[in-house]
Amino acid sequence: MTKVIIERFFMKRLTAFHYAILLFPIPFFPQTQAEERCP
């Protein structure tokens, strides 16, 4: 019972995270920021 609730909550977190990536893709790419910081 608790496992199903956790899975649903995790799926909601994933969908919200994916929507955030689609809406704001720049902050979610630390590799590009690291490349800019490196000389």
N, C-alpha and C positions, 0 to 999 in steps of 0.2 A: 504493500500500500504506500509506504513512504518512498519506495524506489520509483514508483510511477510519478509521484508528485515532484521528486527531484529531477526526473527526466524531463517532465513538462517545464519545470522552472529553467532547466539548463537549455532546452530548446528555445524558450522565450528569450533567454540571454543571448543565444547564438543569433537569433533573428534580429534582435535589437543591435547587436554588434555588427552584423552584416549591413543593416540599414545605415548605421553610422559610417561604415567604411564607404558605402556608395555615396552618401551625402558629403562626407568630409574625408576624402582619401589621403590628403597630404599628411595629417598628423599620425596616420597609422603606418607610415613607412619610415622607420628609424634608420634604415640602411641608407636612404638618400641623404638624411641629415648627417649621418656619420661620414659619408663621402664628402659633404660640403665642409665639415669640420676638419677633415684631414687635409694637409697642404698638398 
